């Protein structure tokens, strides 16, 4: 999420693009944090005229989305008025629909968690039971004032069809194949719903972790009781820093989310990131996907034996294959298995990448710093900021 870096998307001075230009300015103000930006800076970064910026910011202010953030120090002329995003004026909800548990969060416009809920889930009980659980969770984290969220992002196990909003052949759960989860939830909730793979949501959360560092998290911390976590090395995402990363998720399964070219890479059929089903041991143990010797079965078998160092090395071998193919800047780790022993996995994956590196400038290995539910909410917010997600 390349915000706040000085690298700008261009605005166009055409009335037909009013919505796009509004999103463009909101995105820049979001990246600037509470300090805000002046109108002249907004014009310079977008290529919009000062008059266009003044009109757009007046509309955004009238809608309550932005406010004054004070005045910049004078450089000889009249001090500039700074503008900032008002994060708590609207919210989005993110839901992580896992194989055995569900977690939902409500986030403000800065991506900060202000409410959350979670509990066990039996994915094998079928789509209808899961839909009921999602509806209950969304209601539970809803705005006490009754203001509906801008949208709901739902992250689920893949494969799935992101464009059609339908589930695919989830390994071990044949009853889910073809289920139109997005449409069913939109009908039940009366809200826009985005459906994506859990690993893609994880990539969105991980790549945008620096943004939350720009916004103090006191309110969210007070509501949830969680320690503030700004994610891995926020500065790596600004001023010419990281542009590409892979997010590796280790939980009930093993998958990857790819953040390439400034957004989630899903592939032609929404099937990119089936990381866990690369075969790394010919004639190895059978995997639930039907193949043998998959990365997933080898890694999770080691986890089941309590041999986390070996699980980390296996994960590292798969990560090294992915790095060799994609030449990414960062490898970010997440999921409940990693969360249980973060140092073991960061060290183990890092050691394999170091041993197999062909270039001294190998990618950084770090914790993702944000959860899948947060990433699902981030994807739901994306249209407001002119992002495809």
Secondary structure, DSSP 4 states (H G I P E B T S, - for coil): --TTSS--PPP---GGGHHHHHHHHHHHHHHHGGG-EEHHHHHHHH---HHHHHHHHHHHHHTTSEEEEEEPPPSSSSPPEEEEE-GGG-EEEEEEE-SSEEEEEEEETT--EEEEEEEE--GGG-HHHHHHHHHHHHHHTS-TT-PPPS-EEEEE-S-EETTTTEE---TT-GGGTT--HHHHHHHHH-S-EEEEEHHHHHHHHHHTHHHHHTS--HHHHHHH-PPP---S-GGGGSSS----EEEEEESSSEEEEEEETTEE---TTS-TT-GGG-B-STT-SBPTTS-BSBHHHHHHHHHHTT-HHHHHHHHHHHHHHHHHHH--SEEEEESHHHHHTHHHHHHHHHHHHHHH-SSSSPPEEEE--S-HHHHHHHHHHGGGGT---
